[in-house]
Amino acid sequence: MGKAQCFGVRHVDLTCSDNDNGCKVLAHGMRDRTCREYCSEHGLPCIGAWEDLRDDCDVKETLTCDQTVPGTHDLICECLPAWDPTPREVAPREEAPREAAPPSEVPRSRLVWSDDFDGDRLDSSKWSIVSGGGGFGNNERQYYSHHAIRVGGGMLRITAQCEEYKNHHFTSAKVQTKHLADWGPGHRVEVRARLPQGKGTWPAIWMLPTDSSYGGWPRSGEIDIVEAVGCTRGKVYGTVHTQAYNHMKNTEKYNTLHTDVGQWHTYAIEWTASDIKWFVDDQVYHSFDHRSGGSEKWPFDRSFFLILNLAVGGSWGGKCVGGSPSCSSHNEFGHRQIMEVDFARVYAL
């Protein structure tokens, strides 16, 4: 593939890339400018942004590509290098059998865990089913039940619908690998899925710590491999939550990518001791670096388990429909909303 072509990138004080595959620079003239604007100026997508500590590529604070820092003239910006000029917009992928999917260009090492959903029921040696309701801290409206799960034809389907069940008006499902399988730094986790788009839907592929070594949420961390909400259609989110960075403080560390979530995509993270990177179809669009500050900023040195779920409404998923979607609107829950998963795989890097 060759080395990254950062030549021609202007306003550079230092090159911060630690290998030949990055275009990460300390850029000056960044007062009131974002790294997305900086990268776009050179025809490149932004995949990372940081506030510099001492004009020496040391990170003071991780930012999103759309953040500015008042009074700061220098920012560390990472642009997707010129040997991979993939546009910011991810082209929709036509539905196709698994074997017809294009081969990945991202290097993988050893497959350590997988589920291709080839049976006629959920594999209980790999997944447990979560049952319950009550909002889950987000004013969600669904009751999670096993009857919202179907496995067949090499696919897991989670269906959310209007249904009166145990004092809830909606049913859906949530499955997890907790106490069955978990992983820490040094792994790539990827899930191929097709997500619903109706207003009030909130599908997620995410990870939580097996043991709350640093305390209750968010002290022990959360990794959101992908979230999508029908209220912001055509956009996916990759996020981490920690004690220092979480949505309660409006400090959560995330980035977004515009794509058609109703098409098949492979959502992934690569997690090492030094950073976490987010991918859609092998296009990296977000990264979060290990930094000083202890577990409040980086609790990601422990094992986490995988979760697949489809929430209904709530403080984020239902923000455009008054918290609860309509059971008669065609664009909301007038039809069943289905999250489909083709496979889940974990590789040792």
Buried (B, 14 or more C-beta within 10 A) or exposed (E): EEEBBBEEBEBEBBBBBEEEBBBBBBBBEBEEBBBBBBBBBBEBBBBBBBBBBEEEBBBBBBBBBBBBBEEBBBBBBBBBBBEBEBEBEBEEBEEEEEEEBEEEEBEBEEEEBEBBBEEEEBBEEBBBBBEEBEBBEBBBBBBBBEEBBBBEEEBBBBBBBBBEBEEBBBBBBBBBBBEBBBBBBEBBBBBBBBBBBBBBBBBBBBBBBBEBBBEEBBBBBBBBBBBBBBBBBEBBBBBBBBBBBBBEEEBBBBBBBBBBBBBBBBBBBBBBEEBBBBBBBBBBBBBBBBBEEEBBBBBBEBBBBBBBBBBBBBBBBBBBBEBBBBBEBEBBBBBBBBBBBBBBBBBEE
